[in-house]
Amino acid sequence: MRGTMRNRVVLLIMTVAALGLGGCTRTENDSAARDAGRTAHDIVNKTEKAAKKAERDLEKAAKDAREGWKEADREDKTKPHK
């Protein structure tokens, strides 16, 4: 009895899935794929811009750190040592 009920439920699920998938047209699928592609492209572009900005920020921070290091070195050389 339980096996028969389980089979019916599985058959019902498969039927609903088949009807649902059959209702989609190729045009709808292509449109959804295009939209997904556009979204992915936009994400890649935004990520690339953010990475370039982060690179510029890191380069500036490194430059500032080098200048601070050199400045501290110059100040250290001018101080008399004990």
C-alpha positions in Angstrom: 0.0 0.0 0.0 2.8 2.5 0.9 4.8 1.7 -2.2 1.8 2.4 -4.4 1.1 5.7 -2.8 4.8 6.7 -3.1 4.7 5.7 -6.8 1.7 7.9 -7.3 3.3 10.9 -5.6 6.5 10.5 -7.7 4.4 10.2 -10.9 2.4 13.3 -9.9 5.6 15.3 -9.3 7.1 14.1 -12.6 3.9 15.1 -14.5 3.8 18.5 -12.9 7.4 19.1 -13.7 7.0 17.9 -17.3 4.0 20.2 -17.8 5.8 23.1 -16.2 8.9 22.6 -18.4 6.8 22.1 -21.5 5.1 25.5 -20.9 8.4 27.3 -21.4 9.2 28.4 -24.9 12.6 28.6 -26.4 12.3 32.3 -26.7 11.7 32.7 -23.0 14.7 30.5 -22.3 16.9 32.5 -24.7 15.7 35.7 -23.2 16.5 34.5 -19.7 19.9 33.4 -20.8 20.6 36.8 -22.4 19.6 38.5 -19.2 21.8 36.3 -17.2 24.7 37.0 -19.6 24.2 40.7 -19.4 24.1 40.6 -15.6 27.3 38.5 -15.5 29.0 40.9 -17.9 28.0 43.9 -15.7 29.3 42.2 -12.6 32.6 41.5 -14.3 32.9 45.1 -15.4 32.1 46.5 -12.0 34.5 44.0 -10.4 37.3 45.0 -12.8 36.8 48.7 -12.0 36.8 48.0 -8.3 40.0 46.0 -8.6 41.7 48.8 -10.6 40.6 51.3 -7.9 41.9 49.1 -5.2 45.2 48.8 -7.1 45.6 52.6 -7.3 44.7 53.0 -3.6 47.3 50.4 -2.7 50.0 52.0 -4.8 49.3 55.4 -3.2 49.5 53.8 0.3 52.8 52.2 -0.6 54.1 55.4 -2.0 53.1 57.3 1.2 54.7 54.6 3.3 58.0 54.8 1.4 58.0 58.6 1.7 57.3 58.3 5.4 60.1 55.8 5.8 62.6 58.1 3.9 61.5 61.1 6.0 62.0 59.2 9.2 65.4 58.0 8.0 66.5 61.6 7.2 65.3 62.8 10.6 67.2 59.9 12.3 70.4 60.9 10.5 70.2 64.5 11.6 69.7 63.6 15.3 72.9 63.1 17.3 73.4 59.5 18.4 74.3 58.7 22.0 
